[in-house]
């Protein structure tokens, strides 16, 4: 009995210690896996001890199991407290991390990024300042004057967002695609040249989904327009303002709720399996989008609210007919998220989702 009681105390304690150490040094301590298995094994061992030794110990036979329950609960509580203590002052905990000095320095950095239009290549001074606080600059939207700093910790992504004019509630801002959202015009020519089919080897070399985007572009822009792009355009300089506006108009027709893009036969919501892993989420042709990404999270929300339903095959999606203005805007954002993925490097319109308003035009989100 004494040995079992000792194990009931020691195993939860050392497991909690390894989990806390993993949080501290951002690694998975190797003994943790074995200790988890040992912890689960202690359950039938304790029950078996009760059944086998009841006649000998009577009510005292319950002592090991009670010790196991109490030790487990105490260590879970202690692990939570220790984790909060260890992560205090890190970007994972905005309440203790985002001090007035940190806010001031990062605000100055964000203002400089917007003023100097540093969208992709950030100056060493800005990178150094962000790293001083454990962050790195991720994205600059100079058209809306928004800057995103990021931090990664143990498969969790944290964002600190600065918006000069503040942010509205998620999915309440206009979803229109503008010139600022066009990332790489050459991707359009690659889509047109590829057409709507691709071998497996070709598919692995491209970012866009030809089976989705080419038929839509053909219907929107016409065969003559696409033939001209395919046969005569060789660089981005060949795209006239008229051509760009025509493509932009076509993309904005697709993002409307009335286009029912989410009902495309190449888009589904189903389980994904790979080796021993499985998950359920959005499928855009060959790409699986987890619910942890904003477009997957929004899709799951719309399914739960009945705005979207599953088709009779249990895979494809159906859009309800009578949408409210709020639901219509949410569907537009869902379409934009799908287009960000389906069009590869052509479109990159962000939705700035936040979980906490930090004040003074700063926002926090984690994924």
SULQUI-V849188 format. One record per residue. RES is the residue in one small letter. SS is DSSP state (H for helix, E for strand, - for the rest). D_CENTER is the distance of its C-alpha to the mean C-alpha in whole Angstrom. Layout:
BEGIN
res->(RES/RES)
ss->(SS/SS)
d_center->(D_CENTER/D_CENTER)
END
This chain:
BEGIN
res->(x/x/x/x/x/x/x/x/x/x/x/x/x/x/x/x/x/x/x/x/x/x/x/x/x/x/x/x/x/x/x/x/x/x/x/x/x/x/x/x/x/x/x/x/x/x/x/x/x/x/x/x/x/x/x/x/x/x/x/x/x/x/x/x/x/x/x/x/x/x/x/x/x/x/x/x/x/x/x/x/x/x/x/x/x/x/x/x/x/x/x/x/x/x/x/x/x/x/x/x/x/x/x/x/x/x/x/x/x/x/x/x/x/x/x/x/x/x/x/x/x/x/x/x/x/x/x/x/x/x/x/x/x/x/x/x/x/x/x/x/x/x/x/x/x/x/x/x/x/x/x/x/x/x/x/x/x/x/x/x/x/x/x/x/x/x/x/x/x/x/x/x/x/x/x/x/x/x/x/x/x/x/x/x/x/x/x/x/x/x/x/x/x/x/x/x/x/x/x/x/x/x/x/x/x/x/x/x/x/x/x/x/x/x/x/x/x/x/x/x/x/x/x/x/x/x/x/x/x/x/x/x/x/x/x/x/x/x/x/x/x/x/x/x/x/x/x/x/x/x/x/x/x/x/x/x/x/x/x/x/x/x/x/x/x/x/x/x/x/x/x/x/x/x/x/x/x/x/x/x/x/x/x/x/x/x/x/x/x/x/x/x/x/x/x/x/x/x/x/x/x/x/x/x/x/x/x/x/x/x/x/x/x/x/x/x/x/x/x/x/x/x/x/x/x/x/x/x/x/x/x/x/x/x/x/x/x/x/x/x/x/x/x/x/x/x/x/x/x/x/x/x/x/x/x/x/x/x/x/x/x/x/x/x/x/x/x)
ss->(-/H/H/H/H/H/H/H/H/H/H/H/H/H/H/H/H/H/H/H/H/H/H/H/H/-/-/-/-/-/H/H/H/H/H/H/H/H/H/H/H/H/H/H/H/H/H/H/H/H/H/H/H/H/H/H/H/H/H/H/H/H/H/H/H/H/H/H/H/H/H/H/H/H/H/H/H/H/H/H/H/H/H/H/H/H/H/-/-/-/-/-/-/H/H/H/H/-/-/H/H/H/H/H/H/H/H/H/H/H/H/H/H/H/H/-/-/-/-/-/-/-/-/H/H/H/H/H/H/H/H/H/-/-/-/E/E/E/E/E/E/-/-/-/-/E/E/E/E/E/E/E/E/-/-/E/E/E/E/E/E/E/E/-/-/-/-/-/-/-/-/-/-/-/-/-/-/-/H/H/H/E/-/-/-/H/H/H/H/H/H/H/H/H/-/-/-/-/-/H/H/H/H/H/H/-/-/-/-/H/H/H/H/H/H/H/H/H/H/H/H/-/H/H/H/H/H/H/H/H/H/H/-/-/-/H/H/H/-/-/H/H/H/H/H/H/H/H/H/H/H/H/H/H/H/-/H/H/H/-/H/H/H/-/-/-/E/E/E/E/E/E/E/E/-/-/E/E/E/E/E/E/E/E/-/-/E/E/E/-/-/-/-/H/H/H/H/H/H/H/H/H/H/H/-/-/-/E/E/E/-/-/-/-/-/-/E/E/E/-/-/-/-/-/H/H/H/H/H/H/H/H/H/H/H/H/H/H/H/H/H/H/-/-/-/-/E/-/-/-/-/-/-/-/-/E/E/E/E/-/-/E/E/E/E/E/-)
d_center->(49/48/46/44/43/43/40/38/38/37/35/32/33/32/29/28/29/27/24/25/26/22/21/23/23/20/21/22/26/27/30/27/27/30/31/28/30/33/32/32/35/37/36/39/41/41/42/44/46/47/48/50/52/52/56/56/54/54/52/51/49/46/46/43/41/41/41/38/36/37/36/32/32/33/31/28/29/30/27/25/27/27/23/23/26/25/22/24/24/20/17/16/19/19/22/24/22/22/26/28/29/25/25/28/27/23/25/27/25/23/26/27/24/24/28/28/26/24/21/20/23/23/27/27/28/25/23/26/25/22/22/25/23/20/18/17/17/14/15/18/19/22/23/22/22/19/18/14/15/12/13/12/14/14/11/9/8/10/11/14/15/19/20/24/24/22/19/20/18/14/15/19/19/21/19/22/21/23/24/22/19/21/20/22/25/27/24/26/29/27/26/29/31/29/30/28/29/28/29/26/27/27/23/22/23/21/18/19/20/24/24/22/23/27/28/27/28/31/32/31/32/35/36/39/36/34/37/38/34/35/38/39/36/35/33/31/35/36/33/35/34/35/33/30/31/31/28/26/28/27/23/24/26/23/21/23/23/26/25/24/21/19/22/23/24/21/18/18/16/18/18/17/19/19/22/22/18/17/14/14/12/12/15/15/19/18/14/12/9/7/7/4/3/6/8/8/8/11/13/13/14/17/18/19/21/23/22/21/22/23/26/28/27/24/22/22/21/24/23/26/29/29/26/27/26/23/22/23/20/17/18/19/15/14/16/15/12/13/16/13/13/16/18/17/18/20/18/15/15/12/11/12/10/12/13/16/19/21/24/25/22/20/16/14/10/9/5)
END
